[in-house]
């Protein structure tokens, strides 16, 4: 359904409560699409919440608690119209892998630990919001994220196939689980297999043929009726069983400081995954519907959501793409759609939990498998291999890291590789030789514009990145290499600092050392296009006069003429 108006302003919302911006301007025409979308989202969310909670190794109702709280809180703090907050497959598996050892198979302790992990992830997000890290923390590259998603999808699939087949689960890693599965294929429960495979086929067909229909809900309803009528539990098929009726009790998890320390890695990993996935999805829908999301405000929203979920016995949650697509297709005009979904979840918790007692767990496994098929993007890998072998290699390293080390460590590997890529690019920036555009005072890169003219006796060089302590020496070495490659005698080197709005003390010392070394060769170093902050630092370091930097920003042409005259 196309959007009918600017429900949420296309400007950045004023203050920490975006709801005060859009709710006073709410139109009656938006109520129907928001209600329909919220109802559709709830129909999708209920079975998926149950499935993801069991994937996380938690009681089924914890997934419902996440949706219940997430939709309400995000409607107050969020800036996306279509983003739907709830459990995601990757975070669910991160939680499962981390809590398995800490909870010691105690459901009550696992629930408390999961709530504390959500609270810690929320506090981390709030801290990042306070420091305005909305763009800084979004550093996991698309290439590494592609590898992580594929690896995570394979790990998630390996945990759900035994459930689909009715085989006892195995608590090891990906390769151990694959071996266990191969050895016990003959032990598959025929009834569980028929239910699981049939549900999986129905879900995949529904995604293709009738993507707007609530196929997950139809699959769950059909399985419940079949299970109740045929008593499949008597044939060894695992059922969801009893789900506590009522809303969650609010309270701080009663855990120790040691538990908090043990959960910090999980909290950081959950925060990174939640923010990257949530902001990526929010930006996708913002572009589609021609409005803007505030990435720093999304940190506040994510923090508020997870803190509230932590108090409501849930576990770390995020704005997932799959549920947000359902929300968008339903016609969501404002974040009120997510709040309506929360109301439906509340109704289910209060009155309808008994319906899920006979739901086969094989159906929930099929739901998870159907949802992770979108994570395993072979076409994206092929595209990476065609475009860049280096980035393809990084994606493959990430996949192997997730499969070998596990999904929690895989998040850390993905973050480390992304940060390493940024540092590598910044530590060895390219350096260009510039020439003058004929008949003008403008200068361009010689490699990209072969028609520009070099200046006799002058070498104009531009570092194509900001200069800071970890790349200053690399730039100095490259400048000296370019000087050594010149076949004619040089009188002056003009260093264009237009890309360096700020420098540090290490860079200033590098420039002073370069100036002295060139002076010994009879070459004058002149700085051009220096920003005010650069001149201030050079002046404070008492290097401005030695480096012949005037008290104002001058062009390359001015620097050449000035040095020639001086």
C-alpha positions, 0 to 999 in steps of 0.5 A: 500500500503506498504511503498517503502522507508525511506521517513522520516528518522528513526532518530530524525530530526535535528532542529525544521523543519523536512521537511529540513530532508526529502524533499531534499531526496524526491524520484519521486517514492513517488509522486504518492502514496502521491498524491493518499493518499492526494486525498483519505484523502481529499475525507474523510475529506470534509464530516467529517470536515463539520460534526465535525464543526456542532458538535462543534456548529460552521459554517460548513466551520470552519472544512474545514479551520482546514484541509486546514491549518493543513495539510500544517503546519504539513508537515513542523513541523511534524515527522509522515508520516501518521498522518493527522491533522483535527477536531476530535469528542472529541475535537469538543464536548469539544468546543461545550460544552464550547462555548455554554454559552460563545457565546450566540448563536452568530455564529460570536462570537462563531467562534472568541472564537473557533479561540482564543481557538485554538491559546491558545491551540497552545501556551500551546503546544509551551510552553510544547515543549520549556520545553521539556515535550514531554514525561512528558505531556503524562500522561493520562493512557490507562485505564482512556483514554478508559473510557473517549473515551467510555463516550465521544462516548456516549455523542457524540452519544446522541447529534447526534441521534436527528439530525439523526431523525429530532428531534429538538436538546436539549442543556442539558447533556447526561441524559437530552438529553436522556430523551428529545429524549425518549419524542420526538421519535414520532416527528421524521421526516420520511424523515430525519430518512430515509436519516440518517439511510440509510446513517449510514447503508451505512457507516457501511457497507462500513467500513466492505466490502470496507474499502478502498473506500471513502464511506463518500464522496459517501454517501454525494454525493448521499444525495446531489443528492437525496435532490436536486431532491426531495426538501427534505428541503420542508419536514422539513429536515434540510440542511447545507445551504450556505457555504462561498466561498473562503479561510479563512481571516487570523487575530487575533481574536478580543476578550478581556482578559476576553474571554482569561481567560474564554477559558483557561480550554477549551484550556488546555483540547483541548491540552491534548486531541490533544497531547494524541490522536495525539502522540498515532496515530503517534506512531501506524503508526511509529511502523507499518512502522518501523520508529520513531517519536519525541514526543517533536517535535510533541509538536512543530508541534501541537503548530504551527498547532493550532496557524495557525488554530487560525489565520485562523478562525478554532478551536482546531485540532489534528492528529486523528486516523480515518483520519490517517488510511485513509491516511495510507491506501492510501499509504502515504509515507511522510507528503506531502500527508497531504499537497496534501489533503490541496490543494484539500480542497483549491480547494473545498473552492474556487470553489465547496462550492455551492455543499453542500447547499442541503446536509441534516444535518442528513447525517452529523449526520450519519457520526459522529455516524459512526466515534464514534462507534470505541470509544465505545469499550465494548471488552476493558472494558471486558478485563479490568474487566478480567485483573484488577478489579481496573483498570476496576473500574477506567474506569467506574468512568471515564465514569460516570464522563464524562456522569454526569459532561460533556465532558469538565470536563470529560477531567479534571477528566481523567487527574486527575485520571491518575495523581493520579494513578502515584502519588499513585504508586510512593508514596508507592513503593514496597520494596524487600528483597534480597538474594545472588545467591549461589557461586556468589556476585550477589543479587536477590529478594527473592520472585522472586528467592527462590533459593537465600541465605539470609546472616546471621545477614544481611538484604539486602533491595531494594526500587523498585523506586526512593526515593523523599520527598513524598515516603521517609516516606513510604519506611522508615516505610516498612523497619522498618516493614521488620526489625521487621519481622526478627526472627534472630538477625540483625547486619547490614541492607544494603540499595540498592539504585540502583533505586534512581539515584537522591534523595532530602533533605527529603530523606537524612534526612529520611536516617539519621533518619533511621541510628540513630534509627537502631544504638540505636538497635545495627544495622548498616545501610550501603548504597550500589549502591549509584549514584554519585549525591546521594553521592554529596547530602549526602556530601553537607548535611554533612551526608556521613560520618555518613551514612558510604558512601564511596567516590565511588559506591560500590556493595552490597557484598562490603558493607557487607564485608566493614561493617563487617570489620569496 
